[in-house]
Amino acid sequence: MYTYKTSQIAELIGIHPNTVRLYEDLGLIPKPKRQVNGYRIFTDHHVEQFRLARRAFQIEVLQNGLRKKMVKMVKTAALGDYDKALQLTQEYIEQLQEERNNAEEAIRIVKRFYTVNQPKINGI
């Protein structure tokens, strides 16, 4: 297993070193071990957790607590409770599907409304 310094992790993930420390402070990654001099030691496990968090936060949907659910899932995974993280992910997917169904229904309603109330052009 490889080990990395903060700057190496930052470069590998494509983030600023301060963001690495922020993710640690927020509990989005497992606490890294420290060298005698206090420097953080990251592993491949941290790399994967960063990738999980970065992917999870690319999601744009913010309504109905979806973003909070994703944060909770990432933090749960950071703590090593993968069964719970998987459960939270499944709940997220189910809620996301419900939101999608609601959005598709709204589209159908608007289309029906538009079809019935379509403006007449030149009396046609």
Order of alpha helices (4+ residues) and beta strands (2+ residues): beta-alpha-alpha-beta-beta-alpha-alpha-alpha
